[in-house]
Amino acid sequence: MPARTMDHAFTATRNTGRADDPTYAGALSFMRRRYTKNVKGADAIVWGIPFDAAVTNRPGARFGPQAIRRAAAIFDNDPQYPFNRQLFETMAVVDYGDCLLDTGNHQKTPATIEREAAKLLKSGAFLLSLGGDHFVTWPLLKAHAAVHGPLALIQFDAHQDTWPDDGKRIDHGSFVGRAVRDGVIDPERSIQIGIRTHAPEDCGIKIIYGHEVEEMRAADIAYSIVERTGGKKAYVTFDIDCLDPAYAPGTGTPVAGGPSSAKILSVLRQLTQVDIVGADVVEVAPAYDHADITAIAGATVAMQYLGLLAERKARLENMNHNGAAEVNHASGI
């Protein structure tokens, strides 16, 4: 047997490179990335937020980060589909573990998440968050907007999450409306995909309803996203209930009539032109799952974010290399 290591999440000595753990064993960090609180030099940070006290239906999304990490073990050491590249060959990614929350005082939760997210963003790394119910996106948006200004929101969801809000509620169904009113997101550059319910207001956000998703090609949906965001820095939030319950039964508020995981993954793959500065996957509730179907979908969405990030990093490195070569050529070097 060639030289191999086990429990890469703990034994790794650097933040790049492949893991050798067998799929069925080893420490379950996200995609076997190194567990560490030292994020210096990281290109991306994976962070779990185990919170589900804001749900309006079935609880259980607090176990989402665990389930997504466990499902991510299926991503072995081969080049990742559909990117056909070793994502961690040159891209440094760490698993920062989970956010510590005061389970007896939920009013502290938003500030706790926002404060720690802000600390992580100071490193300059891309923050990939694993929920948790969809309320966690509210403090995440605030932390990202503090760095980048008002954001374009790209929301994959069965629900608009624009229900009335007094600004104090801990509610996973109202944070989008709050973000619009507080200037955290720009509704004219924001879009929701897969909506299959009605809310009292749309807040000026473009909606692609579930039945429209069914009739559109993935390329047309991606084009609509690129056109709507218009080059603005974007945050992508993926509520797993965007998918039809056939593909994601393990969630708190499933809604029939949604798209397949294959179609939406194809949409994500085509967002290379969008300037994505942060992302999350939320509402995975493993107690209602079967054979990890939902967790696998959530882990795959999260992997797609990292694949897009790896491609962007490679493009920038090629541009810098080619630019330097042109300067050297012009200088006679």
N, C-alpha and C positions, 0 to 999 in steps of 0.2 A: 504494500500500500504506500503511495506517495505521502510525503510529510503533510499532515493536516492538523488543524486545531479544532477544538470544540468550545462551545459557548463564546463565540466571537464577540458577542455584546459586551463581555467582560474581559476577554483575553486580548482583544485587539490593541495594538500599540499606536495606531494612527487612524485617522478619520476617512481615509480613502481605501480602496482595495476590496476585493471580494471576500466572502465568508465561505467556510468549508463545512459548516454544520449540515448534517443530513436534515431533510425536510421534516422528519418526524421527531426530532430531538433538538436539544440545545436551548439556550436562553432566548426568550421570545421578545426581543426588541423589534422595532419596525424594520423589516427587511434586513434583520441581523446587524443593524448599525450599532456602533459603539455607544453604550450607555455612559453618559458623562454630563457633569454640570459645567465643564469647561468648554465654552463654545468658540473660543478664539480660533480664527482661521476657518470656521465652518462656512460652507456655501449655503447650507440649509439646515434647519433645526426642526425635528419632529417633536411635538409636544402634545400630551394628552390632557384633556379637561373633563374629568369624570363627574359631571353635574347633570342632574335631570329633575330638579325640583320645580322647573318651570313648565312642565308638560301639562297639556289639557286633556290627554287621554291616557294611554298606557305608559307607566314608568319603565325604567330599565336601561336607558341610554347611558347611565353612569358606568355601565360595564362595556360601553362601546370601544374605548381605547384598548382595553384588554383583548376584546374580540378581534379588532382590526389587526393588532400586532400578531395575534396567533395566526390569523388567516394569511398574513404577509409571509409566513414561513414557506408558502408554496412558491414564492419567487426564488428560484434556485440561483445558481451562480452562472447560468448562461446569459448571453445578451438578452435584454428584456424586450419582449414583443409589445408594441410594434416598432420600437425605436431601433432595434438591432444594434444595440451598443451596451457595453458594460457601464451602467450608470455611475458607478463609483470608482471608475478607473482614475479619473482626475477630479471628480466632484466630491468634495468633503461634506458628508452628511452625518449628523449625530442624532441620537435619540436622547432628549433631555428628561425623559420620564414624564411624570404627571404633575399637574398643578395641585398644590395643597390648599384645600378649602375648609372653612369652618362649617361643618355640617349642621351646627346648631344655630347658625346665624346667616341665613341666606341673603340678607340685605348687604352683607359684606362681599358677597360673591363678585358682583360686577367690578368693583374697584380692585379686588385681588387679582382677577384675571387681567384687567387692563394694565395694572402696575407691573406684573411679571412679563406680560407680552411686550410692554414698552422696553423693559430691561433687555429682553432677548433681541428686539429689533435694533437696539443701539449697536449690536455687534456687526450690523450690516448684512446679516444672513437672511435668507428667505425663511419665513415661518410657516410651517405646515402643521395645522392644529387638528387633533382628532377629538370630536365630541363623543359624549355629551349631547344634551338637547340643543335646539337651535338658538336658544337664548344666548349661548356662549359667543355667538357671532357678534353680538352687540358690542361688548367690550373689546373684542378683537378688531372690529371696524374702527372704533375710536382710537385704539393704539396705532393702527396703520395710518389713519387719516392725520394723526398728529405728526407723522413723518412725511407723508406724501401729499397732504391736502385732500380735499373732497375726492372721493373715489368713484369710479364706475363700478357698480355692483353687477356681477354675473351670478345669478341665482338659479340653480337647478332645484326644483321643488314642486310638490303638488299643491302647495299653499302659498298665498301671497304674503302672509305675515305682516299685514298692514292694518290690523284691527286697532280700534281706538285705544289710546294709552295715555295715562296721566304723567308719564315720564318717570314714574317710580316703580311700576309693576315689574315683577319677575315673571315674565310671560314669553314663551317661545313663539307666540303668534302675533306680536306687535312691534318687534324690534326694527323691521324695515321702515315702517311709517315713522318711527322715532328717529331713525337715522336720516331720513329725508328732512324732517322738521328741524333737526339740529345741524343740518348742513354737513353731515359726515359723508353722505354719498350724494352724487349728482344724478337726480332722477332722469334727466335728459340724456344721460350716457349710460343708463342702467337698463338691465333686461332680465326678465324671468322666463325660464323655460320649463314647460311641462305642467303648468298650472291646471288643476282640475277641481277647483273650488272657487267660490265667489266671496269677496270681502267687500265692505262698504265703499272702499276707495282704492284706486290704483296708484295714487301719489305721483302720477305722471310717468311711471315706469312702463316701458314697453313689455308686453306680455305675449309669449307664444304659448297658447293653450295646448292641453294634452291632445285634443283631436287634431290640431294643426301640426303638432310634432309627428303624429301618426302619418299624416299625408305628405310631409316634407322629406326631402333627402337630407342626410346628415350634413352634406356640403352646404346646402341652402341654410340650414340652421346655423352652422358655423359662420357663414357669410353674414347673416343677420346680426350675430354677436359682434363680429369685427366691425361692421358698419355702425352699429349702435354705439360701441365704446369709442370709436373715432380716435384711437391713439392715446386716450386718457389712461392713466395708471389704474389698473383694475384689481379688484379683490374677487375671488371666486369662492362661493359657498355652495356646497353640495349636500342638500338634504337627501338622504338615501331614499326617502319616500317619493322622490321624483320618479323613480323606477316603478313599474307595475309590481304589485305584490307577488306576482309569479316569479319575479327576479329579486325581490327584496321583501320577504315576508316579515323579517325581524326588525320591525320599526313600530313606533308608538301610534302613529295615525296613518295607516295604509289607505290608499285610495285606488280603486280599480281604474283601468283605462289608461295606464301609463306606458311609457316606451320601454323597450328592452335595454338591457345593459349593453349589448353589442352596439346599438344605435347611438346611445349617448356617449359611450367610450370613443366611437368614431368622431363624434362632434368635438370632444375634448382634444383628440389627436390633431384636429385641424385648426387649433387656436394658436398657432405659432406666431401669428402677427400681433397678438394681444400682449400688452405689457402687463403681465400678471405679477403683482408685488406681494401677494399673500393669498393663502387658500386654506380651506378647511373641508372636512367631511364630518357630518353630524347625523344624529338620530338613529345610529345603529343600536338596536336593542336585542342582544343575543338571546334573551329568554324566549322570544317569539320566533327565533330563527330555526331553520332546519338544515342540517348538514353544512352549516356555515355559509349558506348561499349568500346571505346579506353581508356578512363580514367579508367574504371574498370580493363581493362587488365593491364594498367600501375601500378595502385595501388596494384594489386595482385602480380605483379613481385616484387614491393618494399616490400610487406609483406613477400614474399618468402625469400628475403635477411635476414629480421629480424628473420624469422623462423630458417634459417640455423645458424644464430648467436646465437639464444637462445639454440639450440641443442649443439653447440660447447661449450658454456658457461657451460651447464649442464654436458657435458663430462669432461671438465677440473675440475669442482668442484668434480665430482665423483672420478676422478683420484687422486686429492689432498687428498680427504677424505680417499680413500682406501690406499693411500701411507702412510698417517699419522697413520691409523689403523695398518698397517703392522709394522711400526716403533715402535709403542706403544706395540704391541704384542711381538716383538723381545726384547724390553726393559723390559718386564714383567709388563708393566703398565696396 
